[in-house]
Amino acid sequence: MRLFFRLLFAFLFVIASDCLVAQTRGVDTAYVRELPTKMALRTYLSKKYTEINYGQELGIYEPNSGLNLGLGMTFQKFTLNIGVPYSFMNPNRIKQWPASLDLQAHAYPNRWIFDFFGQFYNGYTMKEGNAVGEDYLREDVSVVKLGLGANYLFNGDKISLEAAFLQSAIQKRSAFSPMFGLEVYRVRISGDSLLIPTEMPLAGNYQRADFYQVGPSGGLVGTLVFGRGFFLTGAASANLALGISKGDQNKETREVGLVPSYFLRGFAGYNGERYSINVNYLYKHLNLAGQQDVSQSTNTGNYRLNLIYRIQPGPKFTEVYTKLNPWNILQRILDNALGHGKEPTVESGH
């Protein structure tokens, strides 16, 4: 457990370093136009979820999550979004259940794709069609999922996922790139009793299980630009991980194996000089190492509709913001730690 979090910390440090350094490498201006002096203001509708999939025969647990209405901004490579699941938008959401927290960060500096998952879900429902024969409510079921992923884009100077996802740039021409990287995950699934409802005893059914996975990933990303500002962008990657599972039924069980998973991303819309409207969808299918007769996966989705309006902040605001930008502060800390001692520029933060 301690070794896992040490690996996570080291991986996060490398990601932060590379993320900041990558911004200095520039882009091919024939393909990508960056907008370092523009602030993108957004309002959005979004939904995040992480379900537990035991297969059609055993059932699928769905979280008590909802549709969020939010506001956000992106300026100098830093993004802040705040969304709230208002009750009038989620009439079927169970209000008395404990709250959940879903922290996701998907960063797209030049030549890189970085993903972070810090998810803490409480309260799940297994829809009818399971062994119980009706909706099976489990307020006690919880999922903790921590993960980091990094993929290098070999043609990353010609393709901008920031343009597709954050609208902090504009993709001018179509481009494609292979990618290769590494993913690390730690997942815990637990409840007050056995997780899977069955009429007969099921070998491997557990009250709590812990999963650890690490392995390489690779895939392809591409964007099509057509008309005047319209785009379609997609990315698909596969991951083969060394997985370890530890289950707690009557006694602790441990299994080790190779586990395949995949990550899909899709973006579409219009991205103009001042306005942008777009939809995007991220889906991570994470297979977990099995527990005897039980196979499971955690499937994470994140979809969003964005309305964007760009403004030009004044010089005084820009000067103050540049000093307070978290990525510029991190740049200074890393420079001091590594002995570089150089001051960050507006373009270098992320």
C-alpha positions in Angstrom: 0.0 0.0 0.0 2.8 2.5 1.0 4.8 1.5 -2.1 1.7 2.2 -4.3 1.3 5.7 -3.0 5.0 6.3 -3.3 4.7 5.3 -7.0 1.7 7.6 -7.4 3.6 10.5 -5.8 6.7 10.0 -8.0 4.5 9.6 -11.1 2.6 12.9 -10.2 5.9 14.7 -9.8 7.1 13.6 -13.2 3.8 14.5 -14.8 3.8 18.0 -13.3 7.4 18.5 -14.4 6.8 17.3 -18.0 3.5 19.2 -18.2 5.2 22.5 -17.5 8.3 21.8 -19.6 6.1 20.7 -22.5 4.6 24.1 -22.8 8.0 25.6 -23.9 8.4 23.2 -26.9 5.9 25.1 -29.0 3.4 23.9 -31.7 3.3 23.9 -35.4 1.5 27.1 -36.2 0.4 25.8 -39.5 -1.8 23.3 -37.6 -2.6 24.9 -34.2 -3.2 28.5 -33.1 -2.7 29.1 -29.4 -4.6 31.9 -27.6 -2.4 32.7 -24.6 -3.9 36.2 -24.0 -7.6 35.1 -24.2 -9.8 33.9 -21.3 -12.4 31.3 -22.1 -15.5 31.6 -20.0 -17.9 28.6 -20.0 -21.2 27.4 -18.8 -21.8 23.7 -19.1 -24.0 20.7 -18.3 -22.1 17.6 -17.2 -22.4 14.2 -15.7 -19.7 12.0 -14.1 -20.2 8.4 -13.0 -18.3 5.3 -12.0 -20.3 2.0 -12.2 -19.4 -1.5 -11.0 -20.0 -4.0 -13.7 -20.1 -7.7 -12.7 -21.5 -8.7 -16.1 -25.1 -9.1 -17.3 -25.7 -12.3 -15.3 -24.6 -10.9 -11.9 -25.6 -7.3 -12.4 -24.3 -3.7 -12.7 -24.2 -1.2 -9.8 -25.0 2.4 -10.8 -24.0 5.3 -8.6 -26.3 7.9 -7.1 -24.8 10.6 -9.3 -26.6 13.4 -11.1 -26.6 16.0 -13.9 -24.5 19.1 -13.0 -24.9 22.7 -14.1 -21.6 24.6 -13.9 -19.5 27.6 -14.6 -15.8 27.7 -15.4 -12.9 29.5 -17.0 -9.6 28.7 -18.8 -6.8 31.3 -18.9 -3.0 30.9 -19.2 -3.3 27.1 -19.3 -5.2 26.9 -16.0 -8.8 25.7 -15.8 -11.3 25.9 -13.0 -14.8 24.5 -13.2 -17.5 24.3 -10.5 -20.7 22.3 -11.1 -23.6 21.6 -8.8 -26.2 18.7 -9.2 -29.4 20.9 -8.6 -32.3 18.9 -7.4 -34.7 20.2 -10.1 -32.4 18.6 -12.7 -32.2 15.2 -10.8 -35.7 14.3 -9.6 -34.8 10.5 -9.3 -31.6 11.1 -7.3 -31.8 9.7 -3.7 -31.2 12.7 -1.5 -30.8 10.9 1.9 -27.8 8.9 0.8 -24.2 10.0 1.6 -22.5 12.4 -0.7 -19.9 11.4 -3.3 -16.9 13.2 -4.6 -15.6 12.8 -8.2 -12.3 14.6 -8.9 -11.0 14.2 -12.4 -8.3 16.1 -14.2 -7.5 15.7 -17.9 -4.6 17.8 -19.0 -3.5 18.2 -22.6 -0.2 20.1 -22.8 1.8 20.0 -26.0 2.7 16.4 -26.9 1.1 14.8 -23.8 -2.2 13.5 -22.4 -2.4 13.3 -18.6 -5.3 11.9 -16.6 -6.0 11.9 -12.9 -8.8 10.1 -11.1 -9.7 10.7 -7.4 -13.1 9.3 -7.0 -15.0 8.5 -3.8 -18.5 7.1 -4.5 -21.1 6.2 -1.8 -24.4 4.5 -2.5 -25.2 2.3 -5.4 -28.3 0.7 -7.1 -28.4 -2.5 -9.1 -31.3 -2.3 -11.5 -33.9 -5.0 -11.8 -32.8 -8.1 -13.8 -30.4 -9.2 -11.1 -30.9 -12.2 -8.8 -33.2 -10.2 -6.5 -35.6 -9.5 -9.4 -36.1 -5.8 -8.6 -34.0 -2.7 -8.0 -31.4 -3.5 -5.3 -30.5 -0.5 -3.2 -27.2 -0.5 -1.4 -26.5 2.7 0.5 -23.5 1.0 2.1 -21.6 0.2 -1.1 -18.7 2.5 -1.8 -15.9 2.8 -4.4 -12.6 4.5 -4.0 -10.7 4.8 -7.3 -7.3 6.5 -7.6 -5.5 6.6 -10.9 -2.9 8.3 -13.0 -2.2 8.0 -16.7 0.3 9.6 -19.1 0.5 9.2 -22.9 3.1 10.8 -25.2 1.8 12.1 -28.6 4.5 11.5 -31.3 3.0 14.2 -33.5 1.8 16.4 -30.6 3.1 19.6 -32.2 0.4 19.3 -34.9 -2.6 18.3 -32.8 -4.2 20.1 -29.9 -6.6 18.4 -27.5 -6.7 21.6 -25.6 -8.5 23.1 -28.5 -11.1 20.2 -28.5 -11.5 19.9 -24.7 -10.7 23.4 -23.2 -11.0 25.7 -26.2 -7.8 27.5 -25.2 -6.5 27.0 -28.7 -7.9 26.6 -32.3 -7.1 23.6 -34.5 -6.6 24.9 -38.0 -5.9 21.7 -39.9 -6.7 18.0 -39.6 -4.0 15.9 -37.9 -3.3 12.5 -36.5 -0.8 11.0 -34.0 0.0 7.7 -32.3 0.5 7.7 -28.6 2.2 5.6 -26.0 2.3 5.8 -22.2 1.7 4.3 -18.7 -1.3 3.9 -16.4 -1.5 3.2 -12.6 -4.7 2.5 -10.6 -5.8 1.5 -7.1 -9.4 0.6 -6.6 -11.3 -0.4 -3.4 -14.9 -1.8 -3.6 -16.6 -2.4 -0.2 -19.9 -2.8 1.6 -21.5 -3.9 4.9 -22.2 -7.4 3.4 -21.5 -9.5 0.3 -21.6 -7.3 -2.8 -23.3 -9.6 -5.3 -26.9 -10.7 -4.6 -27.2 -14.4 -5.5 -29.5 -17.3 -4.6 -26.7 -19.7 -4.5 -23.2 -19.3 -2.9 -20.7 -17.7 -5.3 -17.0 -18.4 -5.0 -15.2 -15.1 -4.9 -18.2 -13.0 -3.7 -16.7 -10.5 -1.3 -17.6 -7.8 1.2 -14.4 -5.8 0.4 -11.8 -6.1 -2.4 -8.7 -4.1 -3.2 -7.2 -3.9 -6.7 -3.8 -2.6 -7.8 -2.9 -2.3 -11.5 0.0 -0.8 -13.5 0.9 -1.3 -17.2 1.6 0.4 -20.6 -0.9 1.9 -22.9 -1.0 2.9 -26.5 -3.4 4.2 -29.2 -4.2 6.8 -31.7 -5.6 10.4 -31.6 -6.9 12.4 -34.5 -8.9 15.5 -35.4 -10.8 16.5 -38.5 -11.3 20.2 -39.2 -13.9 21.2 -41.8 -16.0 24.2 -42.7 -15.0 27.3 -40.8 -14.3 26.2 -37.2 -16.1 22.9 -37.1 -14.2 19.9 -35.8 -14.4 16.2 -34.8 -11.7 14.8 -32.5 -11.3 11.3 -31.1 -8.8 9.3 -29.1 -8.6 5.6 -28.4 -6.1 3.8 -26.3 -5.7 0.2 -24.9 -3.9 -0.7 -21.7 -2.5 -4.0 -20.6 -1.8 -4.0 -16.9 -0.4 -6.3 -14.3 -3.3 -6.6 -11.8 -3.4 -7.8 -8.2 -6.7 -8.4 -6.4 -7.2 -9.0 -2.7 -10.7 -10.1 -1.6 -12.2 -10.5 1.9 -15.0 -13.1 2.2 -14.5 -15.7 4.9 -10.8 -15.5 4.4 -8.5 -13.2 2.4 -7.9 -14.3 -1.2 -5.3 -12.9 -3.6 -5.0 -13.3 -7.4 -2.6 -11.9 -10.0 -3.0 -11.6 -13.7 -2.7 -9.5 -16.9 -5.8 -7.3 -17.4 -6.7 -5.5 -20.6 -8.6 -2.2 -20.5 -9.4 0.8 -22.8 -10.0 4.5 -22.8 -12.2 6.4 -25.4 -12.5 10.1 -25.9 -14.8 12.0 -28.3 -15.1 15.8 -29.0 -17.3 17.6 -31.6 -18.5 21.1 -32.2 -17.7 24.6 -33.4 -14.6 26.5 -32.2 -14.5 30.1 -33.5 -12.6 33.2 -32.7 -15.0 34.4 -29.9 -17.6 31.6 -29.4 -17.5 27.9 -29.1 -20.2 25.2 -28.6 -19.2 21.6 -28.2 -19.9 18.2 -26.6 -17.3 15.8 -25.3 -17.4 12.4 -23.8 -14.7 10.4 -21.9 -15.1 6.7 -21.1 -12.6 4.6 -19.2 -13.3 0.9 -19.1 -11.1 -0.5 -16.3 -11.1 -4.3 -16.0 -10.0 -5.5 -12.6 -8.2 -8.7 -11.7 -10.7 -11.4 -11.0 -11.7 -13.0 -7.7 -12.3 -16.8 -8.3 -15.7 -16.9 -10.1 -16.2 -13.2 -10.0 -15.0 -10.8 -12.7 -15.6 -7.1 -12.4 -14.8 -3.7 -14.0 -15.2 -0.1 -13.0 -16.5 2.0 -15.9 -16.0 5.7 -15.6 -17.9 8.2 -17.8 -17.7 11.9 -18.1 -19.8 13.8 -20.7 -20.3 17.5 -21.1 -22.0 20.2 -23.2 -20.0 23.4 -23.2 -21.0 27.0 -24.2 -17.8 29.2 -24.5 -17.3 32.9 -24.8 -13.8 34.4 -25.0 -12.7 37.7 -23.6 -9.5 39.8 -23.5 -8.6 40.6 -19.9 -7.0 43.9 -19.1 -3.2 44.3 -18.4 -3.6 44.9 -14.7 -5.7 41.8 -14.2 -3.4 39.7 -16.3 -0.3 40.8 -14.3 -1.9 39.9 -11.0 -3.3 36.6 -12.4 0.0 35.6 -13.8 1.6 35.8 -10.3 -1.3 33.8 -8.7 -1.7 31.2 -11.5 -1.2 27.8 -9.7 0.8 26.4 -12.6 3.1 29.4 -12.6 3.6 29.0 -8.8 4.3 25.3 -9.4 6.8 26.2 -12.1 8.7 28.4 -9.7 8.7 25.6 -7.1 10.0 23.1 -9.6 12.6 25.5 -10.9 13.9 26.1 -7.4 13.8 22.4 -6.6 15.7 21.5 -9.8 18.0 24.5 -9.5 16.9 26.2 -12.8 16.0 29.5 -11.2 14.2 31.0 -14.2 11.0 33.0 -14.1 7.9 31.5 -15.7 6.2 33.2 -18.7 2.5 33.6 -19.4 2.7 30.7 -21.9 4.6 28.2 -19.7 2.0 27.5 -17.1 -0.6 24.7 -17.3 
